[in-house]
Amino acid sequence: MMRKYDAEFKQNAVKKILDGQSAAAVSRELGVGDNLLHMWKKVRINWSSDVEKEHLEFKKR
């Protein structure tokens, strides 16, 4: 049975990844598949403004 996650849960999970935690660590911590986390991150980045995208790209470095 698939579980539904609310927007706040997804946002907090993605924020943990963007703040530097590995997807695997967040996956273990929250009990969510890492593939699902990567999908949420991709959606978050696609819906970001250009300024946010530049900021996220800068954080990767």
Phi and psi in degrees as GROMACS dihedral restraints (atoms count N, CA, C in turn):
[ dihedral_restraints ]
;  ai    aj    ak    al  type     phi  dphi    fc
    3     4     5     6     1   -80.4    20    10
    4     5     6     7     1   139.6    20    10
    6     7     8     9     1   -97.5    20    10
    7     8     9    10     1   142.2    20    10
    9    10    11    12     1   -96.1    20    10
   10    11    12    13     1   137.2    20    10
   12    13    14    15     1  -114.9    20    10
   13    14    15    16     1   135.4    20    10
   15    16    17    18     1   -78.0    20    10
   16    17    18    19     1   166.2    20    10
   18    19    20    21     1   -59.7    20    10
   19    20    21    22     1   -39.2    20    10
   21    22    23    24     1   -64.1    20    10
   22    23    24    25     1   -41.3    20    10
   24    25    26    27     1   -61.1    20    10
   25    26    27    28     1   -45.8    20    10
   27    28    29    30     1   -62.8    20    10
   28    29    30    31     1   -45.2    20    10
   30    31    32    33     1   -60.5    20    10
   31    32    33    34     1   -43.7    20    10
   33    34    35    36     1   -66.1    20    10
   34    35    36    37     1   -37.9    20    10
   36    37    38    39     1   -65.0    20    10
   37    38    39    40     1   -46.1    20    10
   39    40    41    42     1   -65.4    20    10
   40    41    42    43     1   -38.6    20    10
   42    43    44    45     1   -59.9    20    10
   43    44    45    46     1   -39.5    20    10
   45    46    47    48     1   -60.2    20    10
   46    47    48    49     1   -40.9    20    10
   48    49    50    51     1   -68.7    20    10
   49    50    51    52     1   -45.4    20    10
   51    52    53    54     1   -66.2    20    10
   52    53    54    55     1   -24.9    20    10
   54    55    56    57     1   -83.1    20    10
   55    56    57    58     1    -0.3    20    10
   57    58    59    60     1   117.1    20    10
   58    59    60    61     1    -9.9    20    10
   60    61    62    63     1   -73.4    20    10
   61    62    63    64     1   146.8    20    10
   63    64    65    66     1   -72.6    20    10
   64    65    66    67     1   152.3    20    10
   66    67    68    69     1   -60.9    20    10
   67    68    69    70     1   -36.5    20    10
   69    70    71    72     1   -63.2    20    10
   70    71    72    73     1   -42.3    20    10
   72    73    74    75     1   -66.2    20    10
   73    74    75    76     1   -43.1    20    10
   75    76    77    78     1   -65.6    20    10
   76    77    78    79     1   -39.3    20    10
   78    79    80    81     1   -57.9    20    10
   79    80    81    82     1   -48.0    20    10
   81    82    83    84     1   -64.5    20    10
   82    83    84    85     1   -43.7    20    10
   84    85    86    87     1   -62.6    20    10
   85    86    87    88     1   -41.8    20    10
   87    88    89    90     1   -98.8    20    10
   88    89    90    91     1   -10.6    20    10
   90    91    92    93     1    72.5    20    10
   91    92    93    94     1    34.2    20    10
   93    94    95    96     1  -120.3    20    10
   94    95    96    97     1   142.1    20    10
   96    97    98    99     1   -62.1    20    10
   97    98    99   100     1   141.1    20    10
   99   100   101   102     1   -66.3    20    10
  100   101   102   103     1   -29.0    20    10
  102   103   104   105     1   -63.5    20    10
  103   104   105   106     1   -38.4    20    10
  105   106   107   108     1   -65.4    20    10
  106   107   108   109     1   -41.3    20    10
  108   109   110   111     1   -61.8    20    10
  109   110   111   112     1   -43.0    20    10
  111   112   113   114     1   -62.9    20    10
  112   113   114   115     1   -37.7    20    10
  114   115   116   117     1   -64.8    20    10
  115   116   117   118     1   -45.9    20    10
  117   118   119   120     1   -60.9    20    10
  118   119   120   121     1   -40.6    20    10
  120   121   122   123     1   -63.4    20    10
  121   122   123   124     1   -44.2    20    10
  123   124   125   126     1   -61.2    20    10
  124   125   126   127     1   -43.6    20    10
  126   127   128   129     1   -62.7    20    10
  127   128   129   130     1   -43.1    20    10
  129   130   131   132     1   -60.6    20    10
  130   131   132   133     1   -44.3    20    10
  132   133   134   135     1   -68.8    20    10
  133   134   135   136     1   -39.9    20    10
  135   136   137   138     1   -64.8    20    10
  136   137   138   139     1   -29.9    20    10
  138   139   140   141     1   -92.3    20    10
  139   140   141   142     1     0.3    20    10
  141   142   143   144     1   -76.9    20    10
  142   143   144   145     1   154.8    20    10
  144   145   146   147     1   -73.3    20    10
  145   146   147   148     1   167.3    20    10
  147   148   149   150     1   -60.9    20    10
  148   149   150   151     1   -38.2    20    10
  150   151   152   153     1   -64.0    20    10
  151   152   153   154     1   -44.1    20    10
  153   154   155   156     1   -63.9    20    10
  154   155   156   157     1   -39.6    20    10
  156   157   158   159     1   -62.3    20    10
  157   158   159   160     1   -42.2    20    10
  159   160   161   162     1   -62.6    20    10
  160   161   162   163     1   -41.9    20    10
  162   163   164   165     1   -62.4    20    10
  163   164   165   166     1   -44.7    20    10
  165   166   167   168     1   -64.6    20    10
  166   167   168   169     1   -38.6    20    10
  168   169   170   171     1   -65.7    20    10
  169   170   171   172     1   -39.7    20    10
  171   172   173   174     1   -64.2    20    10
  172   173   174   175     1   -39.2    20    10
  174   175   176   177     1   -65.0    20    10
  175   176   177   178     1   -26.4    20    10
  177   178   179   180     1   -65.8    20    10
  178   179   180   181     1   -30.1    20    10
